[in-house]
Every structure is written in C-alpha cells, then in structure tokens.
C-alpha cells in the first residue's frame, strides 16, 4: 500500500512538473500576435560630420504597436563611447517611448555603431544604428 501511494505521488509530481515546464515555455516564447511590438520612427541615424570630442545625441522614438505593455529591460551601446538612456516605465499599447544615444568620439574618421535594445518583443531585442564622420 505504501509503494502505491509513493508511486502515485511520484507520478503526480512528474506530471505536474511537465505541465509547469510546458507552461513556462509557452509564456517565455510568447504568442507573437499578443506581444509588445516596436514601431520605430527610424532605426538608423547619420550624424554627418561631427567635431572630435563634442558629444552628439539622437532620440530614437517608437510606438508600441503590440497588445501588451512594452518593457525595455536593457539598452547597450556597442562601445564605451556610446551612452544610452531609455523609457524605464512600461509603454502601453499605442503609446510612445524613446531610446536616447549619446556618442562622444575620441578617434577621427568614419564610425558606424550599434545600440542593442532588449525588451519583451518577438526575438527579444532589436538593434539601432548611428553613423557619421569625426573631423578635427
């Protein structure tokens, strides 16, 4: 009798664990039609010719075209010369948010940098680009 009870508890535990894992995968992968969605005004900005050592800034704005609030969890520039700020609060469907990138060039010449935005969107992240030429 004791073996039957222990076996039943074991089977119940395995079934419960399997169902829990399946549910977590479904939530993690998300249904693309119900997820938050970036609609950027632009994803690339060309600063043109900029003076060496003078920071330049661009605001990338977006609208959440999804059905759930858009939450940005991280924004990171491809190098230490790019500092970022972004909307910290969840962006409701139909509302706008921003990612601000400030580039401070030490080296002269052409540059092409990226800014990776991690959020609760399909694919998990999107990339923005800044480019230009640093002159004396």
N, C-alpha and C positions, 0 to 999 in steps of 0.2 A: 504494500500500500504506500509505503514511504517512497519507494522508487517511482511509482506512478505519479505521485504529487510532485516530486522533484523534476521528473521528466516533463510534466505539464508546465511547470514554472519555467523550465529551460526553453521549451518550445515557444511559450508565450513571450519570453524575453527576446528570443531571436526574431520572432515575427514583429514585435514592437520596434526593435532596433532597425530592422529592414525598412519598415514603413517610415520611421523617423528619417533615415538616410535618404529615402526617395523623396520625401517632402522637402528636405534641405536642398537637394539638387534642383528640384523644381523652383524653389524660391531663389536660389543662387543664380540659376540660368535665366530666370525671368521670362515672361511672355513678352516678346518684343512689341506687340501691339498695345500693351498696357504699361510699358516702361516710360520713364522720362526720356526726352529727346532734345538734343541741342539743335537749334536753327540759328546758325551764326550769320551775322551781317557780312562778315568776311573772315577768312581763316589765314590770310597772308597779308602782311603789311610791309611795304617798301618805304623805308625812311629816306631813300635817296642818298645824297651826300651829307654827311654829318661831321661836325668838328670833333677831333680827338679829345677825349677826356670830359666831354659835356654829355651828361645823361639825356637820353630821349625816351619818351614814353608813348605807348599806344594803348588804347582801350579796345578790347575785343568784346562786343556785346552780343548777347544771344537771347532768344526767346525759347521758353520751354514748350515745345510742340507735343509733348507727351501727355499722358493721362494721370501721371503721379508727380508729386513734387520732385524736382531735380536737386540732388545734393552733391556738391563738389567736395570730395574728400582730400584732394591734394592737387597742387599745381607746381610743376618743377621745370625750370629752365634747363637747357642743355649744357650750360656752363655757369660759372660763378659770376660772369659779367651781366647776367640777366636776373633781375629781382622781380618777383611777382606778388600780386595781391588779387583777391577774388571774392566773389559773393560768398559769405560764410553761412548765411541763413538759407534754408531750403527755398527754391524758386518754384512757386506754384505754377500749375499748367496755365499757359497763356501770358505769364508774367516774364519780365526780363531780368537778366543778371549780367555780370561782367567778369572778365579776366583782364587785369592790367599788367603789362610787361614793360619794365624799365631796363634799357640796355645802356651800359656805360663802357665804351670801347677804350682800351688801352693801346691796342695794336692798330696800325694803319692798314688800309686795304679793304677789300670786299669781305662782307660777312653774310652768313646765312645760318641763323639759329632757330631752334625749335623750342616750343613750350608744350609740355605734355599735361593734359587736363584729365584727371581721374575722377569719375563720377558714376552714379547709378544709371548709366545708359547702356544700350546694347554694345557689346565689345569692351565695356569698362573704361575706355579712355579715348580721347581724341587729341590730335596734335595741331597746334597753331604755329605759324612761321613768321619770323621777322628777318628782313634782309636790308642791305644797303652798302654804302661805302664810307669808310672812315678816312677823312682827309686832315691835313695839318691845319 
